[in-house]
Amino acid sequence: MIHSPLRNAKILIVDDKQSNVDLLKDLLEDTGYMHIKSITDPRLVVGLFEAFKPDLILLDLMMPHLNGFEVMDQLKALIPKETYFPILVLTADMSAEAKLKALSGGAKDFLSKPFDMYEVRIRIENLLQTRYLHQLLENQNQVLDEKVKERTKELELSNKELIISRDKAQESNRLKTAFLNTISHEIRTPLNGILGFASFIIEPDISQEDKEEYLNDLNVSSARLINTVTDIMDMSMIISGNMQLNTTSVDVSTVLHNLLDEFSTSCATKNLELILEHPTLPPHVNLITDESLLTNALSHLLNNALKFTSSGTITFGCEQKGGQLEFYVKDTGIGIAADEQQRILDVFMQENYSDSRLHEGNGLGLSIAAGLVNLLGGKLHLVSEKQVGTSVFISLPAKSQ
């Protein structure tokens, strides 16, 4: 009996004599093969080959209509070149010429009639075993190819991720360098002013008027230094997640009027009109949030508007939109280009950042505001157009009493 894997092999017998077919079928069935088909008209071989998909063909050479050589020529178009497909020629033509022609035409083995049935069985088993091993190898190669393709895709994806990570790291390093340059400038400049004016103010020969001017300059430099340090501390606490929330019921009108008082003088100094659009909120709307953080976020937005607006107006206020309260700060300043509007929210960024900056500041304003709003459970977005102005919106959830 044959080995188990070979029992399911499909064997096709092609011989114009039915007696030969019956003899071979009996041999194959006795050996244990389970899938056997035969045909006596060689003209039908192609159709049966495509339907049956045999693993082995037992082929006679001398047949009417089509001889065995012609049959093999037709089958060449159906059998891939890289596939091992066994054809065992069984023929009464014992000439060396016929044997060489058959083996060169596609046959893998050749036996002359009358043949020994035991030898036929051994030849068939050897050919099928070889076919089976080739199929295993092809399957393994296919599995290997699939794994290689899969691994290649993984590597390509990994390379893309590495490139993205590299680009992010490079951008992060660039931002850190820009930040260090900015902080160095923002700390040194007011510190130099403090040291310089402090040395001037103690000079014995200066007038009272000069002392007052130097004292004012000292106060300005000190305030700028304090603001820089405060911004750095705030940003550090936001990034580290250490900023604490203290939520209470907030009087929106009071918050906005306090900001109006705080920024009125600075706007008047630059001849800017500061407009508070007083909220007309329904009495049942209640804002539960951290008043200090909300005020801080709005202060940064107003300070940014003041910094980047040289003429016109700064308008701020609040209105209800569904279940949200939307705070806004609108200015008529230089605006932000469309391709910069998302990037501008990144830490330490000013639009078109360079060493020769046109506006003082550490570039943390919008970043801090966005971080604070995120802590409050809200959203910040901006709308801007170059040389027209910028509008920044803060949406916070409001509860109905």
Buried (B, 14 or more C-beta within 10 A) or exposed (E): EBEEEBBEBBBBBBBBEEEBBEBBBEBBEEBEBEBBBBBBEBBEBBEBBEEBEBBBBBBBBBBEEBBBBBBBEBBEEEBEEEEBBBBBBBBEBEEEEBBEBBBEBBBBBBBBEEEEBEEBBEBBBBBBBBBBEBBEEEEEEEEEEEEEEEEEEEEEEEEEEEEEEEEEEEEEEEBEEBBEBBBEBBBEBBBEBBEBBBEBBEEEEEEEEEBEBBBEBBEBBBEBBEBBBEBBEBBEBBEEEEBEEEEEEBEBEEBBEBBBEBBEEBBEEEEBEBEBEEBEBEEEBBBEBBBBBBBBBBBBBBBBBBBBBEEEBBBBBBEBEEEBBBBBBBBBBBBBEEEBBEEBBBBBBBBEBEEEBEEEBBBBBBBBBBBBBEBBEBBBBBBBEEEEBBBBBBBBBBEEE
